[in-house]
Amino acid sequence: MKRFLIFLILLFLTRSASAEVFYTLEDFKNIFLKEIKDRLSWIQGSLYLEKIKIEPENSQILKEIPYKVNFLSGPKIGSNVCILEFEKGEYKEKVKIWGYVEAKVAVLVLKNSVINKAVITEQDLTIEFKPFSRLPQDVILDKNLVIGKQVKMSLKPGTVLRYSHIERPMIIKRNQIVEIVAKGENFIVRTKGIALQEGKEGEKIKVKNLSSKKIIWGKVISSDEVEVSL
């Protein structure tokens, strides 16, 4: 009985020592994920592994042996393969790791329904975390690029906002009275006009000078101003 107990103790100590001395599957997993995170540090989200496969599974490589990491292609969200090359003196061994990497990123989601041509406010938005690989390419991650924009269609609550959903709003309406601003090197001239077209900020529209009755082109610079070039 004593011999059996001694055997069990020695077996336990041997296995504990092995776990400390040799790389384990968990070690390989951690190395792989760390290398992915270092190379994808630009992603504003939490990276994690959905699947992983390590070959061979029964490698016994001492932790004192250094390794090099080689990815078969650039690390990315999705499927990745890397080779760990262990080399010390005449000792050489390779471990192949395949892993499917995912990231959860904060995206802008509509909290309320919005109708076509409505302008989005901060109260319409909430943040949710979604898997990066399942998001559309034109997903919007910065709320400052959304607030104040006009939607091109009616959208339901829970919609992940995309650039294809929004556009700059029309800030000048057709037949609206506007101020025509003409700037020179040392002067500014202002006069009243009427917008002959609707326009977004930065767009050029036709306006009619109410004094001279001339029709000219001007750039929309605010909700009631159009700038003309001299």
C-alpha positions in Angstrom: 0.0 0.0 0.0 2.9 2.4 0.9 4.6 1.6 -2.4 1.5 2.4 -4.3 1.1 5.7 -2.5 4.7 6.6 -3.2 4.1 5.7 -6.8 1.1 8.0 -7.0 3.0 10.9 -5.4 5.9 10.5 -7.8 3.6 10.3 -10.8 1.8 13.5 -9.7 5.1 15.3 -9.1 6.4 14.1 -12.5 3.3 15.4 -14.3 3.4 18.7 -12.4 7.0 19.2 -13.4 6.3 18.3 -17.0 3.5 20.9 -17.2 6.0 23.5 -16.0 8.9 22.4 -18.2 7.2 21.7 -21.5 4.9 23.8 -23.6 1.2 22.8 -23.3 -1.7 23.1 -25.7 -2.8 26.1 -23.6 0.6 27.7 -24.0 0.4 27.4 -27.8 -3.1 28.8 -27.8 -1.9 31.8 -25.7 1.1 32.4 -28.0 -1.1 32.3 -31.1 -3.7 34.8 -29.7 -0.9 37.1 -28.4 0.7 37.2 -31.8 -2.6 37.9 -33.5 -3.4 40.7 -31.0 0.0 42.4 -31.5 -0.4 42.4 -35.3 -4.1 43.5 -35.2 -3.7 46.2 -32.6 -5.5 48.7 -34.9 -8.8 46.9 -34.3 -10.9 48.8 -31.7 -12.4 45.7 -30.1 -11.8 42.5 -28.1 -10.1 39.7 -30.1 -10.9 36.1 -29.2 -10.6 32.6 -30.7 -13.7 30.8 -31.9 -11.8 27.7 -33.0 -8.2 26.4 -32.8 -6.3 23.3 -33.9 -2.7 22.5 -33.0 -0.6 19.9 -34.8 1.0 17.8 -33.4 -0.9 17.8 -30.2 1.6 15.6 -28.3 4.7 17.8 -28.8 7.1 17.9 -25.8 9.1 21.0 -26.3 11.0 22.5 -23.5 9.9 26.0 -22.5 13.6 27.2 -22.5 13.7 26.7 -26.3 13.1 29.9 -28.2 10.7 30.1 -31.1 10.0 32.1 -34.2 6.4 32.9 -35.5 5.6 32.7 -39.2 2.1 33.4 -40.5 1.3 31.8 -43.8 -0.5 35.0 -44.8 -1.1 38.3 -43.1 -3.0 38.0 -39.8 -6.6 38.9 -40.1 -10.1 38.5 -38.7 -11.1 35.0 -39.8 -9.0 32.0 -40.5 -5.2 32.2 -39.7 -2.4 29.7 -39.9 1.0 30.1 -38.2 4.0 28.0 -37.8 6.0 28.1 -34.6 9.6 27.1 -35.3 11.6 25.9 -32.3 15.4 25.7 -32.7 18.3 25.3 -30.2 21.5 23.8 -31.4 20.7 20.7 -33.3 17.2 20.5 -31.9 14.5 21.7 -34.4 10.7 21.2 -34.3 7.7 22.9 -35.8 4.2 23.3 -34.5 1.3 24.3 -36.8 -1.5 26.3 -35.4 -4.8 27.0 -37.2 -7.2 29.4 -35.5 -10.4 31.2 -36.4 -10.1 34.7 -34.9 -13.1 37.0 -34.2 -13.4 40.5 -32.7 -16.3 42.2 -31.1 -16.4 45.9 -31.9 -18.6 48.8 -30.8 -21.0 49.8 -33.6 -23.6 52.4 -33.9 -27.2 51.0 -33.8 -30.4 52.9 -34.2 -32.3 53.0 -30.9 -35.4 54.5 -32.5 -37.0 54.2 -35.9 -36.3 57.0 -38.3 -38.3 58.0 -41.4 -36.8 58.8 -44.8 -35.0 62.1 -44.9 -34.9 62.5 -41.1 -31.7 63.9 -39.6 -30.1 61.7 -37.0 -29.5 63.0 -33.5 -27.5 61.5 -30.6 -30.8 60.4 -29.0 -31.4 58.1 -32.0 -28.2 56.1 -31.3 -27.0 53.4 -29.0 -23.8 51.3 -29.0 -23.8 47.5 -29.4 -20.9 45.0 -29.7 -21.0 42.9 -32.8 -18.7 40.3 -34.4 -16.4 42.2 -36.8 -16.4 39.6 -39.5 -20.2 39.7 -39.8 -20.4 43.4 -40.3 -20.9 45.1 -43.7 -17.8 46.8 -45.2 -19.3 50.3 -44.9 -20.3 50.0 -41.3 -19.9 53.3 -39.4 -17.9 53.2 -36.1 -17.7 57.0 -35.3 -20.9 58.7 -34.1 -19.5 62.1 -35.1 -19.8 60.9 -38.8 -23.5 60.2 -38.2 -25.0 62.9 -36.1 -26.5 65.6 -38.2 -26.6 63.5 -41.3 -29.8 62.7 -43.2 -31.0 59.1 -43.8 -31.7 58.0 -47.4 -34.5 55.7 -46.3 -36.7 54.8 -43.4 -34.8 52.6 -40.9 -36.0 50.3 -38.1 -34.7 50.2 -34.5 -31.7 47.8 -34.2 -30.3 48.7 -37.6 -26.5 48.8 -37.8 -25.7 52.1 -39.5 -23.8 52.1 -42.7 -22.4 54.9 -44.9 -24.9 53.8 -47.6 -27.7 54.7 -45.2 -26.8 58.4 -44.8 -26.0 61.6 -46.7 -25.5 65.2 -46.0 -28.9 66.9 -45.4 -30.3 69.6 -47.7 -29.8 72.8 -45.8 -31.1 75.3 -48.4 -34.5 74.8 -50.0 -35.6 75.9 -53.5 -37.0 79.5 -53.6 -35.5 80.2 -50.2 -34.2 83.7 -49.6 -30.4 83.5 -49.0 -27.5 85.9 -48.5 -25.0 85.9 -51.3 -21.5 86.4 -50.0 -18.7 87.6 -52.3 -15.2 87.7 -50.8 -12.2 89.6 -52.1 -8.7 90.0 -50.8 -9.6 92.9 -48.5 -13.4 93.1 -48.6 -16.7 91.2 -48.3 -19.8 92.1 -50.2 -23.2 90.7 -49.1 -26.5 90.9 -50.9 -29.8 89.1 -51.0 -30.7 86.4 -53.4 -33.1 83.6 -54.0 -32.0 79.9 -54.3 -33.2 78.4 -57.6 -32.2 74.9 -56.4 -32.0 73.1 -53.1 -28.5 72.3 -51.8 -26.3 70.5 -49.3 -23.3 72.1 -47.6 -20.4 72.4 -50.0 -22.6 72.0 -53.1 -22.9 74.6 -55.9 -26.3 75.8 -56.7 -27.9 78.4 -58.9 -29.0 81.6 -57.1 -30.6 84.8 -58.4 -29.3 88.1 -57.3 -32.4 90.1 -56.3 -30.7 93.5 -57.0 -29.1 92.8 -60.4 -31.5 90.0 -61.4 -28.5 88.0 -62.6 -28.4 84.2 -62.1 -25.1 83.0 -60.8 -23.5 79.8 -59.2 -22.7 79.8 -55.5 -21.4 77.3 -53.0 -23.6 76.5 -50.0 -21.7 77.5 -46.8 -24.6 77.5 -44.3 -28.3 77.1 -44.0 -28.8 80.7 -45.4 -25.6 81.7 -47.1 -24.2 81.0 -50.5 -20.6 82.1 -51.4 -19.7 83.2 -55.0 -16.3 83.6 -56.5 -15.2 86.9 -57.9 
